[in-house]
């Protein structure tokens, strides 16, 4: 168990703080929901009822979809786009999908290579893009979940004010939906773009996301230095 924890400590750490943050969000969101309900003379709901509500689902999903969009685009963009001096970029002469030899696929696969990398047919093509495919699938699923939960929560609010409800398509085309969606997207894009630039000049000793402390700034791209 100790060995497993050590070898998987990075993913276990983020899984743990994810669970803590999600739990904290649920508690704070439940309190806020009931405070607003009380202020409007509406009935309060229990914690478990809140966890299955559209209000909680929307709050969670709108963040999930933006995160998966961020990493999907970053993984795809770094195939072709470069940033001189950044360890988050490939070396300046390696833009593109690279050769089969460099990627160790088909007849260039090694004995210990994953099985689907060895076939050299449609299975290798799928496996070659499996990260983007899965990340994109999660993004679209969470984006759709956000739209449905947001639509439901929005219509519930309209009903309390005796106003006509909206169809799903009308809600997805509304300014309210896109304001909350783009609010998350722009912050993710800013974070990724600024990180790619900051690691050109700044260092974190011992981190694989940083170049060695003594490596030159613009003179070392990718894992050079």
Secondary structure as GFF3:
##gff-version 3
##sequence-region A 1 225
A	DSSP	alpha_helix	2	7	.	.	.	ID=ss1
A	DSSP	alpha_helix	9	39	.	.	.	ID=ss2
A	DSSP	alpha_helix	47	51	.	.	.	ID=ss3
A	DSSP	alpha_helix	54	80	.	.	.	ID=ss4
A	DSSP	alpha_helix	100	103	.	.	.	ID=ss5
A	DSSP	three_ten_helix	106	108	.	.	.	ID=ss6
A	DSSP	three_ten_helix	115	117	.	.	.	ID=ss7
A	DSSP	alpha_helix	122	128	.	.	.	ID=ss8
A	DSSP	alpha_helix	130	160	.	.	.	ID=ss9
A	DSSP	alpha_helix	168	172	.	.	.	ID=ss10
A	DSSP	alpha_helix	175	201	.	.	.	ID=ss11
###
